């Protein structure tokens, strides 16, 4: 039985990460990519409520685009909901139901993903990365980065610098 799934752009960063890991020369990263993909496929096949085209998805797609385009800014929930013409509370419920994370936590996660790329592919100082991504301070950036990755930015850079990053 063949079934097609339209997953939209919700997994854009997920697949970008898979590509980078899969094409890396580091065998541990390659294995990690394989396991992530297998996990995703099991989720896709097994979950009954895995509906990508349900009502509200267009709002999620638009909000993801807004967040991605503003990853280096200080975007607020009010700014997002104003652009979507939705109430804050409705948007939070919709986003969390679809993405299993609150909108602003997702936005922070995008910032951290951008930071991981900058840490491993540039020689920018940590304070410069914090500034580019509009964190309040280098200390705040380091605290949030460690919360999301388990590593201080300097340790992350040391461990993952030199991992091949491919240009899109």
C-alpha positions as a Python dict, from the first residue, in 0.01 Angstrom:
ca = {
    (1, 'X'): (0, 0, 0),
    (2, 'X'): (157, 323, -118),
    (3, 'X'): (70, 644, 62),
    (4, 'X'): (192, 996, -12),
    (5, 'X'): (244, 1255, 260),
    (6, 'X'): (257, 1630, 210),
    (7, 'X'): (464, 1747, 506),
    (8, 'X'): (495, 2111, 401),
    (9, 'X'): (798, 2304, 525),
    (10, 'X'): (771, 2216, 894),
    (11, 'X'): (1074, 1991, 866),
    (12, 'X'): (1297, 2219, 659),
    (13, 'X'): (1570, 2245, 925),
    (14, 'X'): (1535, 1880, 1015),
    (15, 'X'): (1618, 1772, 661),
    (16, 'X'): (1897, 2028, 630),
    (17, 'X'): (2053, 1884, 946),
    (18, 'X'): (2012, 1531, 807),
    (19, 'X'): (2188, 1634, 487),
    (20, 'X'): (2479, 1789, 673),
    (21, 'X'): (2521, 1492, 904),
    (22, 'X'): (2474, 1236, 627),
    (23, 'X'): (2736, 1397, 405),
    (24, 'X'): (2982, 1454, 690),
    (25, 'X'): (3312, 1265, 705),
    (26, 'X'): (3236, 1191, 1071),
    (27, 'X'): (3089, 839, 1091),
    (28, 'X'): (2912, 916, 1420),
    (29, 'X'): (2727, 1204, 1258),
    (30, 'X'): (2637, 983, 962),
    (31, 'X'): (2492, 721, 1201),
    (32, 'X'): (2304, 993, 1386),
    (33, 'X'): (2145, 1107, 1057),
    (34, 'X'): (2037, 751, 978),
    (35, 'X'): (1875, 708, 1318),
    (36, 'X'): (1697, 1044, 1294),
    (37, 'X'): (1557, 957, 952),
    (38, 'X'): (1440, 613, 1064),
    (39, 'X'): (1273, 766, 1370),
    (40, 'X'): (1097, 1022, 1151),
    (41, 'X'): (971, 751, 914),
    (42, 'X'): (835, 541, 1201),
    (43, 'X'): (658, 848, 1339),
    (44, 'X'): (511, 925, 999),
    (45, 'X'): (375, 574, 952),
    (46, 'X'): (253, 508, 1306),
    (47, 'X'): (99, 830, 1430),
    (48, 'X'): (-271, 853, 1363),
    (49, 'X'): (-287, 1231, 1422),
    (50, 'X'): (2, 1320, 1197),
    (51, 'X'): (-200, 1544, 967),
    (52, 'X'): (-4, 1798, 766),
    (53, 'X'): (-289, 1958, 577),
    (54, 'X'): (-532, 2007, 863),
    (55, 'X'): (-696, 2347, 914),
    (56, 'X'): (-454, 2596, 1062),
    (57, 'X'): (-150, 2454, 884),
    (58, 'X'): (-130, 2760, 660),
    (59, 'X'): (-92, 2978, 971),
    (60, 'X'): (188, 2754, 1095),
    (61, 'X'): (361, 2763, 757),
    (62, 'X'): (338, 3143, 751),
    (63, 'X'): (462, 3175, 1108),
    (64, 'X'): (760, 2949, 1037),
    (65, 'X'): (850, 3166, 739),
    (66, 'X'): (821, 3481, 950),
    (67, 'X'): (1043, 3331, 1221),
    (68, 'X'): (1302, 3206, 972),
    (69, 'X'): (1319, 3545, 800),
    (70, 'X'): (1367, 3717, 1137),
    (71, 'X'): (1611, 3482, 1306),
    (72, 'X'): (1862, 3766, 1350),
    (73, 'X'): (1600, 4005, 1490),
    (74, 'X'): (1402, 4034, 1811),
    (75, 'X'): (1066, 3905, 1697),
    (76, 'X'): (781, 3910, 1948),
    (77, 'X'): (471, 3695, 1969),
    (78, 'X'): (258, 4004, 1912),
    (79, 'X'): (444, 4082, 1589),
    (80, 'X'): (385, 3729, 1460),
    (81, 'X'): (16, 3719, 1550),
    (82, 'X'): (-40, 4067, 1406),
    (83, 'X'): (101, 3949, 1071),
    (84, 'X'): (-118, 3638, 1086),
    (85, 'X'): (-425, 3829, 1207),
    (86, 'X'): (-472, 3581, 1495),
    (87, 'X'): (-508, 3620, 1869),
    (88, 'X'): (-201, 3530, 2076),
    (89, 'X'): (-380, 3258, 2270),
    (90, 'X'): (-529, 3091, 1961),
    (91, 'X'): (-195, 3100, 1779),
    (92, 'X'): (-7, 2952, 2076),
    (93, 'X'): (-259, 2664, 2103),
    (94, 'X'): (-250, 2603, 1726),
    (95, 'X'): (129, 2613, 1707),
    (96, 'X'): (182, 2393, 2011),
    (97, 'X'): (-68, 2134, 1888),
    (98, 'X'): (105, 2116, 1549),
    (99, 'X'): (469, 2157, 1648),
    (100, 'X'): (471, 2021, 2007),
    (101, 'X'): (655, 2336, 2121),
    (102, 'X'): (548, 2694, 2191),
    (103, 'X'): (612, 2948, 1915),
    (104, 'X'): (872, 3149, 2105),
    (105, 'X'): (1061, 2838, 2216),
    (106, 'X'): (1067, 2732, 1852),
    (107, 'X'): (1195, 3077, 1755),
    (108, 'X'): (1472, 3046, 2014),
    (109, 'X'): (1552, 2701, 1877),
    (110, 'X'): (1593, 2855, 1530),
    (111, 'X'): (1834, 3109, 1675),
    (112, 'X'): (2034, 2830, 1839),
    (113, 'X'): (2043, 2636, 1510),
    (114, 'X'): (2178, 2947, 1340),
    (115, 'X'): (2433, 2983, 1620),
    (116, 'X'): (2554, 2623, 1580),
    (117, 'X'): (2615, 2690, 1214),
    (118, 'X'): (2802, 3014, 1288),
    (119, 'X'): (3010, 2848, 1559),
    (120, 'X'): (3124, 2566, 1332),
    (121, 'X'): (3155, 2745, 1001),
    (122, 'X'): (3291, 3089, 1093),
    (123, 'X'): (3560, 3237, 1312),
    (124, 'X'): (3321, 3492, 1461),
    (125, 'X'): (3374, 3556, 1830),
    (126, 'X'): (3101, 3422, 2057),
    (127, 'X'): (3001, 3775, 2161),
    (128, 'X'): (2963, 3864, 1789),
    (129, 'X'): (2736, 3565, 1730),
    (130, 'X'): (2530, 3663, 2034),
    (131, 'X'): (2505, 4016, 1897),
    (132, 'X'): (2414, 3903, 1541),
    (133, 'X'): (2134, 3685, 1678),
    (134, 'X'): (2008, 3964, 1907),
    (135, 'X'): (2063, 3797, 2243),
    (136, 'X'): (2070, 4036, 2539),
    (137, 'X'): (2433, 3957, 2615),
    (138, 'X'): (2704, 3699, 2557),
    (139, 'X'): (2619, 3549, 2898),
    (140, 'X'): (2249, 3517, 2808),
    (141, 'X'): (2339, 3361, 2473),
    (142, 'X'): (2575, 3111, 2640),
    (143, 'X'): (2312, 3014, 2898),
    (144, 'X'): (2039, 2961, 2638),
    (145, 'X'): (2279, 2781, 2401),
    (146, 'X'): (2380, 2537, 2675),
    (147, 'X'): (2015, 2484, 2770),
    (148, 'X'): (1931, 2375, 2413),
    (149, 'X'): (2249, 2187, 2315),
    (150, 'X'): (2400, 2071, 2644),
    (151, 'X'): (2726, 2249, 2556),
    (152, 'X'): (2872, 2591, 2616),
    (153, 'X'): (2926, 2767, 2280),
    (154, 'X'): (3306, 2744, 2310),
    (155, 'X'): (3289, 2371, 2383),
    (156, 'X'): (3045, 2317, 2095),
    (157, 'X'): (3280, 2502, 1859),
    (158, 'X'): (3577, 2298, 1978),
    (159, 'X'): (3391, 1967, 1938),
    (160, 'X'): (3224, 2036, 1604),
    (161, 'X'): (3446, 2283, 1419),
    (162, 'X'): (3571, 2126, 1100),
    (163, 'X'): (3250, 1929, 1042),
    (164, 'X'): (3165, 1985, 678),
    (165, 'X'): (2885, 2233, 622),
    (166, 'X'): (2751, 2238, 269),
    (167, 'X'): (2618, 2551, 110),
    (168, 'X'): (2260, 2529, -1),
}
